[in-house]
Each structure stands twice: as structure tokens, then as C-alpha cells.
Amino acid sequence: MEYRFQFKPYRLPLRAPLRTAHGSWTEREGIMVRLEDEAGRVGIGEIAPIPWFGTETLAEAEEICRKLGDKVTSAALDAVPARFGCVRFALAAAREIQCHLIGDIKKNHLPVAALLPAGREALAALPAKLEAGFLAFKWKVGVGDVDTELGLLDELLAELPTYVKLRLDANGAWERRQAAKWLARCAERPVEFVEQPVRPDDEAALLGLAADYPVTLALDESVTGLAAAQRWQGLGWRGVYVIKPALAGPLGEIAAWAAATRADIVLSSAIETAVGRAAILRTALTQPLTSRAIGFGVDGIFGDRRWDGPVLGAVLDKGWIDAVHPEAIWNALN
Ligand code: MG
């Protein structure tokens, strides 16, 4: 099979700067790819790297696109090396849409986890999110000191109805002893899981904490690519894997891995536009990937519906996916 191949780098401002451990993020840069087959069928994919998460850089991704040229074969697409997970995610998504390989919607809906701000602000943000019907929340921890945040945890739990789930994300901020204090406290509380309690390179601490405490732990920064997740599986990891499909590789490979190993997956956003997001969320409803709330609860990242897509509220359903038109987004980018 031969395709006509085009790509468009994009640079889109974020509605509000994102604070990360690697500084403030004010705009999202990526590349849209477009494949058209001989019958004129078109698929659009999105390359959205995060190099400090261990992915390829934007320049490397662009280099690959340039080398592919304006006519590509299936074999050339398949030959993109495994370490270019973001490029492979985008090309596979464009090819699947183009080939209509995508399956029927099997799940009617999935809950969306709302992101609560760090610190005491979480308490202020909570009522509106509960009112909006959210059934799962993620609270960023490891930002303030341990005892203050543990006090806030109890205040937060007191405000949550019992049917609501709370997950915590430390982004690797704790030392092992701090993590142990948190996990001992969480053991007696209804916490869905604790994400990345310590740095990804402290593998002994991650495995030790998982063995020592009954609370479910999740790996995020530790598992950027599918290969890393598989390696952790080999180490005996029994907890959750937070997978950002836009960074991890082709959705079909992730779905096959999940089906074969029954890995416990949480799908998460890598700050992509509605193009990448629609590919991921369609797979979430068509494949038995996950039943946990999806980590796409930051709506309006760009503050522009052209790139954010329709409002994504407390629940994802097919209607959201049907309302995204990747080709229109491609055309709207200059
Ligand atoms: Mg995380």
C-alpha cells in the first residue's frame, strides 16, 4: 500500500501556563501527520512529544517526517524505530482511521478523573466538580510538607461522597521515608491509588513500598514507553500503569499488551489536541483497555475549542468522539 504523506508542525499557546518539575509550559509544540491512500481515504495523526518524559524530541520527529517524503509505503511506516513512540503513535492512528480498522464502540462510557489543584485549593475546587458529576478525582501531592498535606487529605476525604474515588499523584517528589508515612496513612483510607510516590530511578524503593503497604501504587514517570511498562511487569509489578498513549506508541500495541497480560491501566493525557485525544479515547471505548477513570480531566488546555475539541465532562461517551473532526483540525492549522 502506498500513501500520500504530509505533515504540519504546530505551536499552540496553552490557556494557562502548566507548572511542571521542569519549569513552566506555555505552549504546546507538535506535528500533525496526514495519510491519504490511493482511494482518497484520509487519516490524521498527532505527534506530541514530551522530551523530559523520555520521548524523542520534536526535531527528531520532524526529521523522520522529512525523511519519509511525500509518498510512503506501509513498509516504510512499519520501519520507524521503536524508540520513536510519539511518531509511531501518530502514524498508526492516521493509518487506522484511514483504513477504517477502528472497531465498533463496545463500552458506552468511561468516567473521567477530574484534576484537583495542589494544596488547600483542592478543597475550594471540589464542590463545582462534584456538582458537575465527577466520580473520580486526582489530587497532586508532594508539593507542600508531608504533615500539612496529610491533614488536607482528611479534610478532602471528609468532603467526598463514598461513591467517589480519590487518587493521589506525587510525581516522584517524596523520599522513601516520606512515601512510607503517606502509604501507612493511606492504608486506612479510601484511596484508589498513589501515583509515582518516589523518583522513577529509585526502583528498589518503588518495589519495596509496593510490597510493604496494601495501598495500590501506580507508575507514571517510570513507564513512558510500552517497553518500560513491559520491563516493570517482568520485575513483578502488580500495581497500576499510567499510560500516556501519545508517548507510548501505537494504540493497537498497547491494546494487545493490555489484553494479553491484563495489565491494570489508567489512560492519561500528554497535553495533546483533540486529534490525538480522539484516537486514544476511541480506543478506550472500543478495546478492553481499562475500566478505571481516564486521566483526561483537564478540559480546555488550549482555551480554544478548535484544538480542545468539545467539552469533556465527567463522563466520556461516543458522542464526544463523533464530534471531533480531525481533518477540520488539520485544515484549521496553517
Ligand atoms: Mg502522574
Residues whose N, C-alpha, C, O or C-beta is under 5 A from the ligand:
A	BS01	MG	D169 E195 D220
